[in-house]
Amino acid sequence: MVNQFENRISGDSPFKPEFEQYVSSHPGRGSLKVQVSAANRSFPVKNVFVEVAVDEGGMRYSLYRDVTDESGIVNEIVLPTCSGSDNNTPATAGRDEAVYLVSVFHPAFEEVVDYPVTVQDRTETILPVALEPLSGDKEDGAWQ
């Protein structure tokens, strides 16, 4: 089976130089898909600002920023992970998992700040986010 993430990874790192140690210690790649909805996941919410960050050595690094599409989705966020072979024995399982912090902002909804999500090598992680309206008023057009 061909690794679907290898096609999206170049030899150049998109990360800042001070973050290179983290990238080199996490040679694997996984992806994250964020699905944002409201009203008990009944309605997708478009134009929601999504940020993915990581806390490394006491510093918070923002790695990715985008807005959701008409389906309430930000798709194919490729992130550094531990190599799958590093976690294939009971003794090493879960060691140095790549945990990212996802924040979600929209002016009509309560914000979600630094929600932790684990991303694993060669795996797409799907994070559903259900937003709560600020006012509780469903007639303000926020879901359009």
C-alpha positions in Angstrom: 0.0 0.0 0.0 1.4 3.4 -1.0 1.6 5.9 1.8 -0.9 8.6 0.8 1.0 11.3 2.9 4.3 10.9 1.1 2.9 12.6 -2.0 2.2 15.8 0.0 5.6 16.0 1.8 8.5 17.8 0.1 12.1 17.8 1.3 11.7 21.3 2.6 10.1 22.0 5.9 7.4 24.7 6.1 8.2 25.2 9.8 10.2 28.0 11.3 13.9 27.2 12.0 13.5 27.2 15.7 11.0 24.4 15.3 13.3 22.2 13.2 14.3 20.0 16.2 10.6 19.1 16.8 10.2 18.2 13.1 13.4 16.1 13.0 12.3 14.2 16.1 8.9 13.5 14.6 9.8 12.1 11.1 6.3 10.6 10.5 3.4 12.4 9.0 -0.3 12.2 9.8 -3.2 14.3 8.8 -6.0 16.2 10.6 -9.5 17.0 9.4 -11.6 19.4 11.4 -15.4 19.3 11.0 -17.3 22.2 12.5 -21.0 22.2 13.1 -23.8 23.6 15.3 -27.2 22.6 16.6 -26.2 19.2 17.8 -24.1 18.6 14.7 -27.0 19.3 12.4 -25.6 22.3 10.5 -22.1 22.7 9.2 -20.6 26.1 9.9 -18.6 27.9 7.2 -16.0 30.6 7.6 -14.8 29.4 11.0 -11.2 30.2 11.8 -9.2 27.0 12.7 -5.7 27.1 14.2 -3.5 24.2 14.9 -0.6 24.7 17.3 1.8 22.6 19.4 3.4 23.2 22.8 7.1 22.3 22.5 9.6 23.1 25.2 7.2 25.6 26.9 6.8 27.5 23.6 3.5 27.5 21.7 4.0 27.3 17.9 1.2 28.0 15.6 1.5 25.6 12.7 -1.6 26.0 10.6 -4.4 28.5 10.0 -7.4 28.3 7.7 -11.2 28.8 7.5 -13.8 26.1 7.1 -15.5 25.6 3.7 -19.2 25.4 3.0 -19.3 21.9 4.5 -17.7 23.2 7.7 -14.5 21.4 7.0 -10.8 22.1 7.0 -9.2 19.1 5.3 -5.8 17.5 4.9 -3.7 19.3 7.5 -0.4 17.3 7.3 1.5 17.3 10.6 4.7 15.8 12.0 4.2 12.7 14.0 6.2 9.9 15.6 7.2 7.3 13.1 4.8 4.3 13.2 7.7 1.9 13.8 8.6 3.8 17.0 5.3 2.7 18.6 5.0 -0.9 17.5 5.8 -2.8 20.7 4.0 -2.8 24.0 7.0 -1.2 25.7 7.0 1.8 23.3 3.3 2.1 22.6 2.2 5.7 23.1 5.7 7.0 23.6 6.1 10.6 22.4 2.7 10.9 20.8 2.2 14.0 18.7 -0.4 16.1 20.5 -1.6 19.2 18.8 -3.8 22.1 20.1 -6.8 23.0 18.0 -8.6 26.3 18.4 -11.8 27.3 16.7 -13.2 30.9 16.4 -16.3 32.4 14.9 -17.9 35.6 16.1 -21.4 34.1 16.5 -20.2 31.1 18.6 -18.4 30.3 21.8 -14.7 29.8 21.0 -12.8 26.5 21.5 -9.2 27.2 22.7 -6.3 24.7 22.6 -8.4 21.5 22.4 -5.8 18.6 22.5 -5.9 16.1 19.7 -3.4 13.2 19.0 -2.2 12.7 15.5 -0.6 9.4 14.5 1.7 8.4 11.6 0.0 7.6 8.3 -3.5 8.1 9.8 -6.1 10.7 9.2 -7.6 12.0 12.5 -11.0 13.5 12.2 -11.9 16.1 14.9 -15.6 16.9 15.1 -16.3 20.3 16.8 -19.8 21.2 17.8 -20.1 25.0 18.5 -22.5 26.6 20.9 -24.1 30.0 19.9 -23.1 33.0 22.0 -26.6 34.4 22.2 -28.6 31.1 21.9 -30.6 32.9 19.1 -30.8 30.6 16.1 -32.4 33.3 13.9 -29.3 35.5 13.6 -28.1 33.9 10.3 -24.9 32.6 11.9 -25.3 29.1 10.3 -25.4 30.3 6.7 
